[in-house]
Amino acid sequence: MNDYQLTEYCNGIATDIARDASDIDQAMDWATESADSSEHVIYTYKAHKLCLDCNTDQGEDFLSDCYGSEHGKSYDDLASIIAYGEIQARIQSAIWSIFEASEVAA
């Protein structure tokens, strides 16, 4: 997986969520659930590949914000946390764009 593929993966999830959600709050909740259940989060091998092959700045920011520098997590835990944070941020960003575009069009 590379950055383009990860963005397309997250955009697809965001499109499905935005289509089915009743409002942006529900969409953001579903984004969190979708990131948490992503195969790239729950399978450590895929989380490691995501961390190795993609820009994970947002995921690392998520790790720092939620766990600080004294986290005591294993390497596998860190990869999954960073992958989760990156996927969640990309899905939520795409959802914001979709809802903004629909407001402008209305």
C-alpha positions in Angstrom: 0.0 0.0 0.0 1.2 3.5 -0.8 -0.2 7.0 0.1 -2.4 7.1 -3.0 -3.9 3.7 -2.3 -4.5 4.6 1.4 -6.2 7.8 0.4 -8.4 6.0 -2.1 -9.2 3.3 0.5 -10.2 6.0 3.1 -12.1 8.1 0.5 -14.2 5.0 -0.4 -15.1 4.5 3.2 -15.9 8.2 3.6 -18.2 8.1 0.6 -20.1 5.1 1.9 -20.5 6.7 5.3 -21.6 10.1 4.0 -24.2 8.5 1.8 -25.7 6.6 4.7 -25.3 9.0 7.6 -28.1 11.2 8.7 -25.7 14.1 9.7 -22.1 14.9 10.1 -22.0 13.9 13.8 -23.2 10.4 12.9 -20.7 10.3 10.0 -17.8 11.1 12.3 -18.8 8.4 14.7 -19.0 5.9 11.9 -15.6 7.1 10.7 -14.1 6.2 14.1 -15.8 2.8 14.0 -14.6 2.2 10.5 -11.0 3.1 11.3 -11.1 0.9 14.4 -12.3 -2.1 12.4 -10.0 -1.6 9.4 -8.0 -4.6 8.4 -5.0 -2.2 8.4 -5.5 -1.7 12.1 -6.5 -5.1 13.4 -3.9 -7.1 11.5 -0.5 -6.0 12.8 1.3 -7.0 9.6 -0.9 -4.6 7.6 -0.4 -1.9 10.2 3.4 -2.3 9.9 3.2 -2.1 6.1 1.0 1.0 6.3 3.5 2.6 8.7 6.5 1.6 6.5 5.0 2.6 3.1 2.8 5.6 3.8 3.1 9.1 5.4 1.9 8.6 9.0 2.3 12.2 10.3 -1.4 12.3 11.4 -1.2 8.9 13.0 1.9 9.8 14.9 0.2 13.0 16.1 -2.7 10.9 17.2 -0.3 8.6 19.2 1.3 11.6 20.9 -2.1 13.3 21.7 -3.7 10.2 23.1 -0.7 8.3 24.7 2.0 10.9 25.3 5.7 10.0 25.3 5.5 7.5 28.2 3.1 5.1 26.5 4.7 1.7 27.3 3.3 0.1 24.2 4.8 -2.7 22.1 6.0 -2.2 18.6 2.9 -4.0 17.3 0.6 -1.8 19.4 2.3 1.3 18.2 1.9 0.3 14.5 -1.8 -0.4 15.0 -2.4 2.9 16.9 -0.6 4.9 14.2 -2.5 3.1 11.4 -5.8 3.7 13.2 -5.0 7.4 13.7 -3.9 7.9 10.1 -7.0 6.1 8.7 -9.4 7.9 11.0 -7.9 11.3 10.1 -8.1 10.5 6.3 -11.7 9.3 6.5 -12.8 12.3 8.6 -11.0 14.7 6.3 -12.8 13.1 3.3 -16.2 13.3 5.1 -15.7 17.0 5.9 -15.0 17.6 2.2 -18.1 15.7 1.1 -20.3 17.5 3.5 -18.8 20.9 2.6 -19.4 20.2 -1.1 -23.0 19.2 -0.5 -23.6 22.4 1.5 -22.1 24.5 -1.3 -24.2 22.7 -3.9 -27.4 23.2 -1.9 
